[in-house]
Amino acid sequence: MSKLNSGLLFRSYVWLADTIYSAGHITREEIDRKWCQNTTLNHHNESRIPERTFHNWKAAIQDMFGINIECDRSRGRSYYIANADEMEKDGIRAWMLNTFAVNNLISDSHDLKRQILFEKIPSGQRFLTPIIEAMRDKVVLQMTYHGFGKDHSTTFNVKPYCVKVYRQRWYMLGKSDLSHPLIYALDRIEDLEKTEDHYRLPANFDADSFFAPFVGVSAVDGKREYITIKVDRQQANYLRTLPIHESQRETESNEDYSVFRYFLVINYEFIQELRTHGAALKVLEPQWLADQMKDEAEQITALYTE
């Protein structure tokens, strides 16, 4: 097989991992058949992936993605992802594989480019890579930041703890010397430079645990509480397939409506999620939140009756 450049080689790794993952179980002959059909990566029309190359790719996929490709001799020497369940639970690995696999598919099918549309995330273009590099190397960043509602930007040092994407925006959780960890939107960063200083991530810090009590990225002070909502049958289908929060539980269901319960810290993003369902959703408890939603509905009604 002709030598591939680093970009094509990486895409070939993704292609092989996705081909096996999508098939569940697939033989070498079937893999080779699909390789022959891939005109984007298989530039020289090789009839098969050489055995040595195939195993080199398997090893590289293990090292780069943590994806274990094994051979099942009891099923005609078919290949499969041995840790598929673990991979699916790991959001970043699944997201990364899916993203690159779709990119490969579009590159191989130029006519599809105008038929597959993505949401643009402008804030990730400039600063995401240096932040991730700083997290990897545990390097303190000097950041110039202009928050919404501020008259001017400020420059300060920050220790990047983690990054999170939410509603088309990338956010960084970071700690400056003058505050506890705060959330910073990448599209409000004006400048970012690495310093010579290093930091240690707190031993007890876990990004999933930090954000677990909330919806979105507003990490407000407060205690978790139970929230109960009632939605019509149509909205119930949306909530079942895309829960607002991991604590969501359906406690009642009939032909007309369903009742869902949550246990979380109520923040701005959670209330915004409730608002998006309009008149199809009613807050049952807590009472203060039900009153707030009612007041807002009355204010909206007033706007259209003036």
ZADO-1210 file (C-alpha; in nm, 4 decimals, padded with zeros to 6 digits):
<atoms>
<atom x="00.0000" y="00.0000" z="00.0000" code="MET" pos="1"/>
<atom x="00.1294" y="00.3452" z="-00.0894" code="SER" pos="2"/>
<atom x="00.2398" y="00.5594" z="00.1955" code="LYS" pos="3"/>
<atom x="-00.0287" y="00.7971" z="00.3182" code="LEU" pos="4"/>
<atom x="00.0366" y="01.1462" z="00.4486" code="ASN" pos="5"/>
<atom x="-00.0449" y="01.2115" z="00.8136" code="SER" pos="6"/>
<atom x="-00.3828" y="01.3703" z="00.7401" code="GLY" pos="7"/>
<atom x="-00.5043" y="01.0834" z="00.5223" code="LEU" pos="8"/>
<atom x="-00.3620" y="00.8307" z="00.7671" code="LEU" pos="9"/>
<atom x="-00.5581" y="00.9819" z="01.0549" code="PHE" pos="10"/>
<atom x="-00.8757" y="00.9830" z="00.8456" code="ARG" pos="11"/>
<atom x="-00.8096" y="00.6205" z="00.7547" code="SER" pos="12"/>
<atom x="-00.7975" y="00.5320" z="01.1254" code="TYR" pos="13"/>
<atom x="-01.1335" y="00.7024" z="01.1754" code="VAL" pos="14"/>
<atom x="-01.2776" y="00.5304" z="00.8689" code="TRP" pos="15"/>
<atom x="-01.1730" y="00.1847" z="00.9894" code="LEU" pos="16"/>
<atom x="-01.3003" y="00.2410" z="01.3445" code="ALA" pos="17"/>
<atom x="-01.6336" y="00.3760" z="01.2203" code="ASP" pos="18"/>
<atom x="-01.6719" y="00.0995" z="00.9598" code="THR" pos="19"/>
<atom x="-01.6333" y="-00.1703" z="01.2250" code="ILE" pos="20"/>
<atom x="-01.8417" y="00.0156" z="01.4841" code="TYR" pos="21"/>
<atom x="-02.1307" y="00.0764" z="01.2410" code="SER" pos="22"/>
<atom x="-02.1348" y="-00.2865" z="01.1250" code="ALA" pos="23"/>
<atom x="-02.1214" y="-00.4415" z="01.4721" code="GLY" pos="24"/>
<atom x="-01.9343" y="-00.7420" z="01.3298" code="HIS" pos="25"/>
<atom x="-01.7604" y="-00.7364" z="00.9921" code="ILE" pos="26"/>
<atom x="-01.5161" y="-00.9672" z="00.8152" code="THR" pos="27"/>
<atom x="-01.1854" y="-00.8632" z="00.6599" code="ARG" pos="28"/>
<atom x="-01.3311" y="-00.9339" z="00.3161" code="GLU" pos="29"/>
<atom x="-01.6191" y="-00.6929" z="00.3821" code="GLU" pos="30"/>
<atom x="-01.3785" y="-00.4297" z="00.5139" code="ILE" pos="31"/>
<atom x="-01.1639" y="-00.4618" z="00.2024" code="ASP" pos="32"/>
<atom x="-01.4725" y="-00.4350" z="-00.0171" code="ARG" pos="33"/>
<atom x="-01.5698" y="-00.1065" z="00.1500" code="LYS" pos="34"/>
<atom x="-01.2087" y="00.0157" z="00.1243" code="TRP" pos="35"/>
<atom x="-01.2155" y="-00.0439" z="-00.2511" code="CYS" pos="36"/>
<atom x="-01.5257" y="00.1750" z="-00.2760" code="GLN" pos="37"/>
<atom x="-01.3702" y="00.4657" z="-00.0836" code="ASN" pos="38"/>
<atom x="-01.2261" y="00.6898" z="-00.3543" code="THR" pos="39"/>
<atom x="-01.1304" y="00.9694" z="-00.1128" code="THR" pos="40"/>
<atom x="-00.8931" y="00.7716" z="00.1106" code="LEU" pos="41"/>
<atom x="-00.8012" y="00.4880" z="-00.1262" code="ASN" pos="42"/>
<atom x="-00.6318" y="00.7143" z="-00.3809" code="HIS" pos="43"/>
<atom x="-00.4442" y="00.4380" z="-00.5607" code="HIS" pos="44"/>
<atom x="-00.7330" y="00.1935" z="-00.5886" code="ASN" pos="45"/>
<atom x="-00.5748" y="-00.0820" z="-00.3800" code="GLU" pos="46"/>
<atom x="-00.7816" y="-00.3998" z="-00.3864" code="SER" pos="47"/>
<atom x="-00.7352" y="-00.4629" z="-00.0133" code="ARG" pos="48"/>
<atom x="-00.5732" y="-00.3317" z="00.3025" code="ILE" pos="49"/>
<atom x="-00.2499" y="-00.5312" z="00.3544" code="PRO" pos="50"/>
<atom x="-00.2519" y="-00.7426" z="00.6704" code="GLU" pos="51"/>
<atom x="00.0394" y="-00.5571" z="00.8286" code="ARG" pos="52"/>
<atom x="-00.1181" y="-00.2197" z="00.7546" code="THR" pos="53"/>
<atom x="-00.4510" y="-00.3359" z="00.8950" code="PHE" pos="54"/>
<atom x="-00.2947" y="-00.4380" z="01.2274" code="HIS" pos="55"/>
<atom x="-00.0893" y="-00.1184" z="01.2421" code="ASN" pos="56"/>
<atom x="-00.4103" y="00.0797" z="01.2032" code="TRP" pos="57"/>
<atom x="-00.5763" y="-00.1264" z="01.4759" code="LYS" pos="58"/>
<atom x="-00.2891" y="-00.0480" z="01.7134" code="ALA" pos="59"/>
<atom x="-00.3012" y="00.3224" z="01.6264" code="ALA" pos="60"/>
<atom x="-00.6766" y="00.3351" z="01.6878" code="ILE" pos="61"/>
<atom x="-00.6196" y="00.1752" z="02.0280" code="GLN" pos="62"/>
<atom x="-00.3541" y="00.4333" z="02.1172" code="ASP" pos="63"/>
<atom x="-00.5335" y="00.7410" z="01.9818" code="MET" pos="64"/>
<atom x="-00.8982" y="00.6722" z="02.0641" code="PHE" pos="65"/>
<atom x="-00.8879" y="00.3960" z="02.3252" code="GLY" pos="66"/>
<atom x="-01.1010" y="00.1810" z="02.0932" code="ILE" pos="67"/>
<atom x="-01.0277" y="-00.1928" z="02.1093" code="ASN" pos="68"/>
<atom x="-01.0814" y="-00.3809" z="01.7824" code="ILE" pos="69"/>
<atom x="-01.0929" y="-00.7573" z="01.8345" code="GLU" pos="70"/>
<atom x="-01.1404" y="-01.0620" z="01.6115" code="CYS" pos="71"/>
<atom x="-01.4287" y="-01.3010" z="01.6831" code="ASP" pos="72"/>
<atom x="-01.3211" y="-01.6369" z="01.5425" code="ARG" pos="73"/>
<atom x="-01.6522" y="-01.7960" z="01.6367" code="SER" pos="74"/>
<atom x="-01.8274" y="-01.5695" z="01.3844" code="ARG" pos="75"/>
<atom x="-01.6153" y="-01.6328" z="01.0781" code="GLY" pos="76"/>
<atom x="-01.3187" y="-01.4222" z="01.1908" code="ARG" pos="77"/>
<atom x="-01.5275" y="-01.1063" z="01.2074" code="SER" pos="78"/>
<atom x="-01.3993" y="-00.7879" z="01.3691" code="TYR" pos="79"/>
<atom x="-01.5852" y="-00.5849" z="01.6285" code="TYR" pos="80"/>
<atom x="-01.5375" y="-00.3092" z="01.8893" code="ILE" pos="81"/>
<atom x="-01.4739" y="-00.4958" z="02.2151" code="ALA" pos="82"/>
<atom x="-01.5398" y="-00.1935" z="02.4357" code="ASN" pos="83"/>
<atom x="-01.8317" y="-00.0451" z="02.2408" code="ALA" pos="84"/>
<atom x="-02.0470" y="-00.0022" z="02.5552" code="ASP" pos="85"/>
<atom x="-01.7675" y="00.1809" z="02.7346" code="GLU" pos="86"/>
<atom x="-01.7060" y="00.3997" z="02.4284" code="MET" pos="87"/>
<atom x="-02.0729" y="00.4974" z="02.4017" code="GLU" pos="88"/>
<atom x="-02.0737" y="00.6093" z="02.7651" code="LYS" pos="89"/>
<atom x="-01.7665" y="00.8235" z="02.6999" code="ASP" pos="90"/>
<atom x="-01.9241" y="01.1275" z="02.5345" code="GLY" pos="91"/>
<atom x="-01.6043" y="01.2805" z="02.3996" code="ILE" pos="92"/>
<atom x="-01.4848" y="00.9612" z="02.2288" code="ARG" pos="93"/>
<atom x="-01.8231" y="00.8991" z="02.0672" code="ALA" pos="94"/>
<atom x="-01.8516" y="01.2654" z="01.9625" code="TRP" pos="95"/>
<atom x="-01.5019" y="01.2702" z="01.8184" code="MET" pos="96"/>
<atom x="-01.5482" y="00.9493" z="01.6217" code="LEU" pos="97"/>
<atom x="-01.8868" y="01.0579" z="01.4879" code="ASN" pos="98"/>
<atom x="-01.7571" y="01.4015" z="01.3899" code="THR" pos="99"/>
<atom x="-01.4600" y="01.2730" z="01.1925" code="PHE" pos="100"/>
<atom x="-01.6584" y="00.9866" z="01.0425" code="ALA" pos="101"/>
<atom x="-01.9227" y="01.2244" z="00.9061" code="VAL" pos="102"/>
<atom x="-01.6476" y="01.4506" z="00.7723" code="ASN" pos="103"/>
<atom x="-01.4953" y="01.1508" z="00.5935" code="ASN" pos="104"/>
<atom x="-01.8300" y="01.0553" z="00.4455" code="LEU" pos="105"/>
<atom x="-01.8987" y="01.4072" z="00.3172" code="ILE" pos="106"/>
<atom x="-01.5499" y="01.4293" z="00.1670" code="SER" pos="107"/>
<atom x="-01.6132" y="01.1019" z="-00.0127" code="ASP" pos="108"/>
<atom x="-01.9547" y="01.2192" z="-00.1397" code="SER" pos="109"/>
<atom x="-01.9121" y="01.5740" z="-00.2674" code="HIS" pos="110"/>
<atom x="-02.2727" y="01.5933" z="-00.3853" code="ASP" pos="111"/>
<atom x="-02.3901" y="01.5603" z="-00.0233" code="LEU" pos="112"/>
<atom x="-02.2189" y="01.8776" z="00.0987" code="LYS" pos="113"/>
<atom x="-02.5243" y="02.0885" z="00.0235" code="ARG" pos="114"/>
<atom x="-02.7598" y="01.8365" z="00.1805" code="GLN" pos="115"/>
<atom x="-02.5965" y="01.7964" z="00.5236" code="ILE" pos="116"/>
<atom x="-02.6164" y="02.1113" z="00.7350" code="LEU" pos="117"/>
<atom x="-02.4377" y="02.1793" z="01.0634" code="PHE" pos="118"/>
<atom x="-02.4829" y="02.4362" z="01.3353" code="GLU" pos="119"/>
<atom x="-02.1955" y="02.6809" z="01.3294" code="LYS" pos="120"/>
<atom x="-02.0025" y="02.7258" z="01.6534" code="ILE" pos="121"/>
<atom x="-01.7989" y="03.0413" z="01.5879" code="PRO" pos="122"/>
<atom x="-01.6524" y="03.0642" z="01.9366" code="SER" pos="123"/>
<atom x="-01.4562" y="02.7411" z="01.8977" code="GLY" pos="124"/>
<atom x="-01.2483" y="02.8549" z="01.6045" code="GLN" pos="125"/>
<atom x="-00.9726" y="03.0577" z="01.7671" code="ARG" pos="126"/>
<atom x="-00.9263" y="02.9764" z="02.1337" code="PHE" pos="127"/>
<atom x="-01.0413" y="02.6178" z="02.1833" code="LEU" pos="128"/>
<atom x="-00.7146" y="02.4568" z="02.0733" code="THR" pos="129"/>
<atom x="-00.4806" y="02.6664" z="02.2941" code="PRO" pos="130"/>
<atom x="-00.7100" y="02.6112" z="02.5931" code="ILE" pos="131"/>
<atom x="-00.7070" y="02.2348" z="02.5442" code="ILE" pos="132"/>
<atom x="-00.3286" y="02.2440" z="02.5028" code="GLU" pos="133"/>
<atom x="-00.3005" y="02.4443" z="02.8252" code="ALA" pos="134"/>
<atom x="-00.5172" y="02.1898" z="03.0093" code="MET" pos="135"/>
<atom x="-00.2994" y="01.9097" z="02.8781" code="ARG" pos="136"/>
<atom x="00.0253" y="02.0814" z="02.9801" code="ASP" pos="137"/>
<atom x="-00.1190" y="02.2356" z="03.3016" code="LYS" pos="138"/>
<atom x="-00.0121" y="02.5842" z="03.1897" code="VAL" pos="139"/>
<atom x="-00.1632" y="02.9039" z="03.3296" code="VAL" pos="140"/>
<atom x="-00.3182" y="03.1306" z="03.0659" code="LEU" pos="141"/>
<atom x="-00.3195" y="03.5098" z="03.0505" code="GLN" pos="142"/>
<atom x="-00.6642" y="03.6037" z="02.9250" code="MET" pos="143"/>
<atom x="-00.8229" y="03.9298" z="02.8140" code="THR" pos="144"/>
<atom x="-01.1970" y="03.8925" z="02.8632" code="TYR" pos="145"/>
<atom x="-01.4951" y="04.1190" z="02.7957" code="HIS" pos="146"/>
<atom x="-01.8042" y="03.9826" z="02.9660" code="GLY" pos="147"/>
<atom x="-02.1570" y="04.0819" z="02.8719" code="PHE" pos="148"/>
<atom x="-02.2714" y="04.3847" z="03.0706" code="GLY" pos="149"/>
<atom x="-01.9161" y="04.5062" z="03.1302" code="LYS" pos="150"/>
<atom x="-01.7959" y="04.8470" z="03.0082" code="ASP" pos="151"/>
<atom x="-01.4471" y="04.7258" z="02.9319" code="HIS" pos="152"/>
<atom x="-01.2345" y="04.4129" z="02.9105" code="SER" pos="153"/>
<atom x="-00.9951" y="04.2946" z="03.1815" code="THR" pos="154"/>
<atom x="-00.6736" y="04.0949" z="03.1630" code="THR" pos="155"/>
<atom x="-00.5871" y="03.8325" z="03.4226" code="PHE" pos="156"/>
<atom x="-00.4317" y="03.4882" z="03.4670" code="ASN" pos="157"/>
<atom x="-00.6571" y="03.1850" z="03.4709" code="VAL" pos="158"/>
<atom x="-00.6114" y="02.8125" z="03.5273" code="LYS" pos="159"/>
<atom x="-00.8263" y="02.6205" z="03.2759" code="PRO" pos="160"/>
<atom x="-01.0119" y="02.3329" z="03.4438" code="TYR" pos="161"/>
<atom x="-01.2373" y="02.2072" z="03.1641" code="CYS" pos="162"/>
<atom x="-01.4296" y="02.3102" z="02.8526" code="VAL" pos="163"/>
<atom x="-01.7935" y="02.2468" z="02.7652" code="LYS" pos="164"/>
<atom x="-02.0099" y="02.3185" z="02.4606" code="VAL" pos="165"/>
<atom x="-02.3680" y="02.4319" z="02.5184" code="TYR" pos="166"/>
<atom x="-02.6120" y="02.5738" z="02.2645" code="ARG" pos="167"/>
<atom x="-02.3582" y="02.6572" z="01.9943" code="GLN" pos="168"/>
<atom x="-02.1089" y="02.8151" z="02.2356" code="ARG" pos="169"/>
<atom x="-01.7904" y="02.6811" z="02.3898" code="TRP" pos="170"/>
<atom x="-01.7272" y="02.7641" z="02.7555" code="TYR" pos="171"/>
<atom x="-01.4253" y="02.7252" z="02.9804" code="MET" pos="172"/>
<atom x="-01.4383" y="02.6658" z="03.3528" code="LEU" pos="173"/>
<atom x="-01.1308" y="02.8347" z="03.4961" code="GLY" pos="174"/>
<atom x="-00.9940" y="02.9719" z="03.8208" code="LYS" pos="175"/>
<atom x="-00.8159" y="03.3032" z="03.8546" code="SER" pos="176"/>
<atom x="-00.6138" y="03.4048" z="04.1599" code="ASP" pos="177"/>
<atom x="-00.8928" y="03.6375" z="04.2722" code="LEU" pos="178"/>
<atom x="-01.1976" y="03.4118" z="04.2534" code="SER" pos="179"/>
<atom x="-01.3405" y="03.0646" z="04.2767" code="HIS" pos="180"/>
<atom x="-01.3816" y="02.8736" z="03.9483" code="PRO" pos="181"/>
<atom x="-01.5955" y="03.0694" z="03.7011" code="LEU" pos="182"/>
<atom x="-01.7432" y="03.0096" z="03.3566" code="ILE" pos="183"/>
<atom x="-01.6020" y="03.2022" z="03.0603" code="TYR" pos="184"/>
<atom x="-01.7529" y="03.2030" z="02.7118" code="ALA" pos="185"/>
<atom x="-01.4880" y="03.1577" z="02.4451" code="LEU" pos="186"/>
<atom x="-01.6580" y="03.4069" z="02.2129" code="ASP" pos="187"/>
<atom x="-01.6022" y="03.6800" z="02.4726" code="ARG" pos="188"/>
<atom x="-01.2275" y="03.6194" z="02.4957" code="ILE" pos="189"/>
<atom x="-01.0327" y="03.8940" z="02.3197" code="GLU" pos="190"/>
<atom x="-00.6816" y="03.7568" z="02.3673" code="ASP" pos="191"/>
<atom x="-00.5184" y="03.4498" z="02.5147" code="LEU" pos="192"/>
<atom x="-00.1534" y="03.3686" z="02.5774" code="GLU" pos="193"/>
<atom x="00.0323" y="03.0920" z="02.7569" code="LYS" pos="194"/>
<atom x="00.2428" y="03.1952" z="03.0545" code="THR" pos="195"/>
<atom x="00.5518" y="03.0295" z="03.1989" code="GLU" pos="196"/>
<atom x="00.3580" y="02.9263" z="03.5100" code="ASP" pos="197"/>
<atom x="00.2130" y="02.5830" z="03.5725" code="HIS" pos="198"/>
<atom x="-00.0698" y="02.4690" z="03.7976" code="TYR" pos="199"/>
<atom x="-00.2130" y="02.1554" z="03.9498" code="ARG" pos="200"/>
<atom x="-00.5713" y="02.0550" z="03.8951" code="LEU" pos="201"/>
<atom x="-00.7358" y="01.9974" z="04.2374" code="PRO" pos="202"/>
<atom x="-00.7222" y="01.6271" z="04.3168" code="ALA" pos="203"/>
<atom x="-01.0960" y="01.6125" z="04.3890" code="ASN" pos="204"/>
<atom x="-01.2065" y="01.8031" z="04.0776" code="PHE" pos="205"/>
<atom x="-01.4316" y="01.6181" z="03.8350" code="ASP" pos="206"/>
<atom x="-01.5927" y="01.8080" z="03.5472" code="ALA" pos="207"/>
<atom x="-01.8993" y="01.5831" z="03.5252" code="ASP" pos="208"/>
<atom x="-01.9631" y="01.6140" z="03.8983" code="SER" pos="209"/>
<atom x="-01.9179" y="01.9921" z="03.8874" code="PHE" pos="210"/>
<atom x="-02.1894" y="02.0394" z="03.6250" code="PHE" pos="211"/>
<atom x="-02.4139" y="01.7510" z="03.7350" code="ALA" pos="212"/>
<atom x="-02.6498" y="01.9636" z="03.9507" code="PRO" pos="213"/>
<atom x="-02.7221" y="02.2079" z="03.6662" code="PHE" pos="214"/>
<atom x="-02.8589" y="02.2448" z="03.3186" code="VAL" pos="215"/>
<atom x="-02.6187" y="02.4267" z="03.0878" code="GLY" pos="216"/>
<atom x="-02.3265" y="02.6237" z="03.2260" code="VAL" pos="217"/>
<atom x="-02.4630" y="02.8584" z="03.4940" code="SER" pos="218"/>
<atom x="-02.3115" y="02.7096" z="03.8081" code="ALA" pos="219"/>
<atom x="-02.5128" y="02.9053" z="04.0635" code="VAL" pos="220"/>
<atom x="-02.4972" y="02.8664" z="04.4390" code="ASP" pos="221"/>
<atom x="-02.7906" y="02.6731" z="04.5746" code="GLY" pos="222"/>
<atom x="-02.9228" y="02.3368" z="04.6802" code="LYS" pos="223"/>
<atom x="-03.0851" y="02.0775" z="04.4617" code="ARG" pos="224"/>
<atom x="-03.4620" y="02.0666" z="04.4822" code="GLU" pos="225"/>
<atom x="-03.7430" y="01.8698" z="04.3250" code="TYR" pos="226"/>
<atom x="-03.9247" y="02.0201" z="04.0280" code="ILE" pos="227"/>
<atom x="-04.2387" y="01.8647" z="03.8833" code="THR" pos="228"/>
<atom x="-04.3815" y="01.9609" z="03.5454" code="ILE" pos="229"/>
<atom x="-04.6833" y="01.8550" z="03.3419" code="LYS" pos="230"/>
<atom x="-04.6660" y="01.8460" z="02.9615" code="VAL" pos="231"/>
<atom x="-04.9050" y="01.7470" z="02.6869" code="ASP" pos="232"/>
<atom x="-04.8649" y="01.4194" z="02.5007" code="ARG" pos="233"/>
<atom x="-04.6718" y="01.5690" z="02.2090" code="GLN" pos="234"/>
<atom x="-04.4131" y="01.7439" z="02.4282" code="GLN" pos="235"/>
<atom x="-04.3750" y="01.4301" z="02.6371" code="ALA" pos="236"/>
<atom x="-04.2322" y="01.2546" z="02.3313" code="ASN" pos="237"/>
<atom x="-03.9629" y="01.5234" z="02.2978" code="TYR" pos="238"/>
<atom x="-03.8690" y="01.5015" z="02.6652" code="LEU" pos="239"/>
<atom x="-03.8439" y="01.1233" z="02.6536" code="ARG" pos="240"/>
<atom x="-03.6020" y="01.1325" z="02.3619" code="THR" pos="241"/>
<atom x="-03.4063" y="01.4403" z="02.4767" code="LEU" pos="242"/>
<atom x="-03.4247" y="01.4821" z="02.8566" code="PRO" pos="243"/>
<atom x="-03.3711" y="01.8297" z="02.9986" code="ILE" pos="244"/>
<atom x="-03.1474" y="01.6886" z="03.2742" code="HIS" pos="245"/>
<atom x="-03.0055" y="01.3501" z="03.3687" code="GLU" pos="246"/>
<atom x="-03.2271" y="01.3435" z="03.6806" code="SER" pos="247"/>
<atom x="-03.5437" y="01.3460" z="03.4676" code="GLN" pos="248"/>
<atom x="-03.7982" y="01.0800" z="03.5633" code="ARG" pos="249"/>
<atom x="-04.1449" y="01.0264" z="03.4153" code="GLU" pos="250"/>
<atom x="-04.3769" y="00.9699" z="03.7104" code="THR" pos="251"/>
<atom x="-04.7159" y="00.9687" z="03.5367" code="GLU" pos="252"/>
<atom x="-04.8390" y="00.9140" z="03.1838" code="SER" pos="253"/>
<atom x="-05.1755" y="00.8859" z="03.0089" code="ASN" pos="254"/>
<atom x="-05.3316" y="00.9654" z="02.6724" code="GLU" pos="255"/>
<atom x="-05.3498" y="01.3398" z="02.7436" code="ASP" pos="256"/>
<atom x="-05.0384" y="01.4332" z="02.9386" code="TYR" pos="257"/>
<atom x="-04.7293" y="01.3179" z="03.1245" code="SER" pos="258"/>
<atom x="-04.5662" y="01.4316" z="03.4478" code="VAL" pos="259"/>
<atom x="-04.1879" y="01.4584" z="03.4793" code="PHE" pos="260"/>
<atom x="-03.9799" y="01.5152" z="03.7901" code="ARG" pos="261"/>
<atom x="-03.6288" y="01.6597" z="03.8291" code="TYR" pos="262"/>
<atom x="-03.3808" y="01.6971" z="04.1112" code="PHE" pos="263"/>
<atom x="-03.1378" y="01.9801" z="04.0416" code="LEU" pos="264"/>
<atom x="-03.0254" y="02.3320" z="04.1187" code="VAL" pos="265"/>
<atom x="-03.2578" y="02.5683" z="03.9350" code="ILE" pos="266"/>
<atom x="-03.0612" y="02.8088" z="03.7165" code="ASN" pos="267"/>
<atom x="-03.1209" y="03.0384" z="03.4206" code="TYR" pos="268"/>
<atom x="-03.0725" y="02.7677" z="03.1578" code="GLU" pos="269"/>
<atom x="-03.3211" y="02.5319" z="03.3221" code="PHE" pos="270"/>
<atom x="-03.5879" y="02.8016" z="03.3324" code="ILE" pos="271"/>
<atom x="-03.5112" y="02.8848" z="02.9693" code="GLN" pos="272"/>
<atom x="-03.5644" y="02.5193" z="02.8788" code="GLU" pos="273"/>
<atom x="-03.9049" y="02.5276" z="03.0476" code="LEU" pos="274"/>
<atom x="-03.9973" y="02.8449" z="02.8585" code="ARG" pos="275"/>
<atom x="-03.9259" y="02.6845" z="02.5219" code="THR" pos="276"/>
<atom x="-04.2253" y="02.4521" z="02.5680" code="HIS" pos="277"/>
<atom x="-04.4670" y="02.7453" z="02.6013" code="GLY" pos="278"/>
<atom x="-04.8272" y="02.6604" z="02.6830" code="ALA" pos="279"/>
<atom x="-04.7571" y="02.2876" z="02.6463" code="ALA" pos="280"/>
<atom x="-04.5825" y="02.2842" z="02.9861" code="LEU" pos="281"/>
<atom x="-04.7019" y="02.3703" z="03.3350" code="LYS" pos="282"/>
<atom x="-04.4845" y="02.3796" z="03.6483" code="VAL" pos="283"/>
<atom x="-04.6563" y="02.1964" z="03.9350" code="LEU" pos="284"/>
<atom x="-04.3849" y="02.2450" z="04.1967" code="GLU" pos="285"/>
<atom x="-04.2131" y="02.4240" z="04.3600" code="PRO" pos="286"/>
<atom x="-04.4794" y="02.6898" z="04.4008" code="GLN" pos="287"/>
<atom x="-04.2393" y="02.9839" z="04.3713" code="TRP" pos="288"/>
<atom x="-04.1281" y="02.8639" z="04.0276" code="LEU" pos="289"/>
<atom x="-04.4891" y="02.8065" z="03.9198" code="ALA" pos="290"/>
<atom x="-04.5706" y="03.1630" z="04.0295" code="ASP" pos="291"/>
<atom x="-04.2711" y="03.3004" z="03.8389" code="GLN" pos="292"/>
<atom x="-04.3710" y="03.1205" z="03.5195" code="MET" pos="293"/>
<atom x="-04.7296" y="03.2463" z="03.5591" code="LYS" pos="294"/>
<atom x="-04.6116" y="03.6060" z="03.6108" code="ASP" pos="295"/>
<atom x="-04.3974" y="03.5870" z="03.2978" code="GLU" pos="296"/>
<atom x="-04.6893" y="03.4472" z="03.0965" code="ALA" pos="297"/>
<atom x="-04.9083" y="03.7358" z="03.2133" code="GLU" pos="298"/>
<atom x="-04.6386" y="03.9895" z="03.1180" code="GLN" pos="299"/>
<atom x="-04.6117" y="03.8364" z="02.7714" code="ILE" pos="300"/>
<atom x="-04.9899" y="03.8469" z="02.7336" code="THR" pos="301"/>
<atom x="-04.9862" y="04.2135" z="02.8344" code="ALA" pos="302"/>
<atom x="-04.7357" y="04.2940" z="02.5605" code="LEU" pos="303"/>
<atom x="-04.9801" y="04.1718" z="02.2974" code="TYR" pos="304"/>
<atom x="-05.2921" y="04.3340" z="02.4462" code="THR" pos="305"/>
<atom x="-05.1653" y="04.6908" z="02.4731" code="GLU" pos="306"/>
</atoms>
